[in-house]
Amino acid sequence: MAKVKHIKNINWDGLKLHNEVNIVADIIVLDIKNGVRQGQDINGSSFKPLKESTSKQKRRKGQPNAPLIATGQMHEVYIKPRATRGKEIANVQVPRGRDGVNRIVVGHIHNTGDGVPKREWFGISKRSLKKIDTALKFRLKEKLRQKGGAGTR
């Protein structure tokens, strides 16, 4: 675990932390989307292959023969609401579904393996954590260097 050093006289209001929260959320969303497109779970492993019966069904419907992309909606995660000044919270959301099927429920079933092969597609991966760590360190260093912004008083 990294050590936290005490920093005196920082103008924390100048950091505008809602921007950093949104950057973190954007990294997570992009990683989830890329993972689904590439057929990888949040642990970096390939999704369990489809059963032959599922593959046949998808071919009959003209759908892509890969897990979690039958309707193309599972990788359409988004952020709502985005963080704002004074409300530093951003929620990563799963689409509701154009076909009337609640993708939140379907996504949860796949994530937990409830009656289907477990395909952990939604969450924060180690890849994301590394990118978040790098991005936040860079942003904090930049803010501390700025004159009059978030620097020392």
C-alpha positions as CSV (number, residue, x, y, z in Angstrom):
1,M,0.0,0.0,0.0
2,A,1.2,3.5,-0.8
3,K,2.1,5.9,1.9
4,V,0.2,9.1,2.2
5,K,2.3,12.1,2.9
6,H,0.7,15.1,4.7
7,I,0.5,18.1,2.5
8,K,0.0,21.4,4.2
9,N,-1.8,24.5,2.9
10,I,-3.4,22.9,-0.2
11,N,-6.3,24.8,-1.8
12,W,-8.4,21.7,-2.2
13,D,-11.3,23.7,-3.8
14,G,-9.0,24.4,-6.7
15,L,-8.7,20.7,-7.5
16,K,-12.3,20.5,-8.7
17,L,-12.5,16.8,-7.6
18,H,-15.6,16.2,-9.6
19,N,-13.5,16.3,-12.8
20,E,-11.3,13.5,-11.3
21,V,-14.3,11.5,-10.4
22,N,-15.6,11.7,-14.0
23,I,-12.1,10.7,-15.3
24,V,-12.2,7.6,-13.1
25,A,-15.7,6.8,-14.3
26,D,-14.7,7.3,-18.0
27,I,-11.8,4.9,-17.5
28,I,-14.1,2.2,-16.0
29,V,-16.7,2.6,-18.8
30,L,-14.1,2.4,-21.6
31,D,-12.6,-0.7,-20.0
32,I,-15.9,-2.4,-19.7
33,K,-16.8,-1.6,-23.3
34,N,-13.4,-2.8,-24.6
35,G,-13.6,-6.0,-22.5
36,V,-17.0,-7.0,-23.9
37,R,-15.9,-6.2,-27.4
38,Q,-12.7,-8.3,-27.0
39,G,-14.5,-11.1,-25.1
40,Q,-12.6,-10.6,-21.9
41,D,-13.9,-10.4,-18.3
42,I,-12.8,-7.8,-15.8
43,N,-10.0,-10.2,-14.7
44,G,-8.5,-10.3,-18.1
45,S,-9.6,-13.8,-18.9
46,S,-11.5,-14.8,-22.0
47,F,-15.3,-15.3,-21.6
48,K,-16.4,-18.9,-21.3
49,P,-17.4,-20.0,-24.8
50,L,-21.0,-20.3,-25.8
51,K,-22.8,-23.6,-25.8
52,E,-23.4,-25.1,-29.2
53,S,-27.2,-24.7,-28.8
54,T,-26.7,-21.0,-28.0
55,S,-24.4,-20.6,-31.0
56,K,-27.0,-22.2,-33.3
57,Q,-29.7,-19.9,-31.9
58,K,-27.6,-16.8,-32.5
59,R,-26.8,-17.9,-36.1
60,R,-30.5,-18.3,-36.8
61,K,-31.2,-14.8,-35.5
62,G,-28.3,-13.4,-37.4
63,Q,-26.5,-12.3,-34.2
64,P,-22.8,-12.2,-33.6
65,N,-21.6,-15.6,-32.3
66,A,-19.9,-14.3,-29.1
67,P,-20.9,-13.9,-25.5
68,L,-22.7,-10.7,-24.3
69,I,-23.1,-9.1,-27.7
70,A,-26.3,-10.5,-29.1
71,T,-28.1,-7.2,-29.0
72,G,-25.0,-5.0,-28.8
73,Q,-26.3,-3.4,-25.6
74,M,-24.1,-4.9,-22.9
75,H,-21.2,-2.8,-24.0
76,E,-23.3,0.4,-24.0
77,V,-22.6,1.2,-20.4
78,Y,-22.6,4.9,-19.6
79,I,-22.3,7.4,-16.7
80,K,-25.4,8.9,-15.2
81,P,-25.3,11.2,-13.4
82,R,-21.8,12.6,-14.0
83,A,-20.1,14.1,-11.0
84,T,-20.6,17.9,-10.5
85,R,-19.1,20.4,-8.2
86,G,-20.6,19.8,-4.8
87,K,-21.8,16.3,-5.8
88,E,-18.7,14.3,-6.5
89,I,-20.5,11.1,-7.5
90,A,-20.6,9.4,-10.9
91,N,-22.6,6.2,-11.5
92,V,-21.7,3.7,-14.2
93,Q,-25.0,2.4,-15.6
94,V,-26.1,-0.5,-17.7
95,P,-28.6,0.2,-20.5
96,R,-32.2,-0.7,-19.9
97,G,-32.6,-2.4,-23.3
98,R,-34.4,-1.4,-26.5
99,D,-35.9,-4.9,-26.8
100,G,-37.8,-4.6,-23.5
101,V,-35.4,-6.9,-21.7
102,N,-33.9,-5.2,-18.6
103,R,-30.2,-5.4,-19.4
104,I,-29.4,-4.6,-15.7
105,V,-30.9,-8.0,-14.8
106,V,-29.3,-9.8,-17.7
107,G,-26.0,-8.2,-16.9
108,H,-26.2,-9.3,-13.2
109,I,-27.1,-12.8,-14.2
110,H,-24.0,-13.1,-16.4
111,N,-21.8,-11.3,-13.8
112,T,-22.7,-13.8,-11.1
113,G,-23.3,-16.9,-13.2
114,D,-26.8,-17.4,-12.0
115,G,-28.0,-20.2,-14.3
116,V,-25.6,-19.3,-17.1
117,P,-21.8,-19.5,-17.4
118,K,-20.2,-16.8,-15.2
119,R,-18.9,-14.0,-17.3
120,E,-17.7,-11.2,-15.0
121,W,-18.0,-8.3,-17.5
122,F,-19.1,-5.4,-15.2
123,G,-16.8,-4.0,-12.5
124,I,-13.4,-2.4,-12.0
125,S,-10.6,-4.4,-13.5
126,K,-6.9,-4.4,-12.6
127,R,-6.3,-2.7,-16.0
128,S,-8.6,0.1,-14.9
129,L,-7.1,0.4,-11.5
130,K,-3.6,0.9,-13.1
131,K,-4.9,3.5,-15.5
132,I,-6.8,5.3,-12.7
133,D,-3.8,5.4,-10.5
134,T,-1.6,6.8,-13.3
135,A,-4.2,9.4,-14.3
136,L,-4.9,10.6,-10.8
137,K,-1.3,10.9,-9.9
138,F,-0.6,12.9,-13.1
139,R,-3.6,15.2,-12.5
140,L,-2.7,15.8,-8.9
141,K,0.9,16.6,-9.7
142,E,-0.3,19.0,-12.5
143,K,-2.7,20.7,-10.1
144,L,0.0,21.1,-7.5
145,R,2.3,22.8,-10.0
146,Q,-0.2,25.3,-11.2
147,K,0.2,28.8,-9.9
148,G,-2.8,30.1,-8.0
149,G,-4.9,27.0,-8.7
150,A,-4.6,24.0,-6.4
151,G,-1.1,24.9,-5.4
152,T,0.1,25.8,-1.9
153,R,-1.1,29.1,-0.4
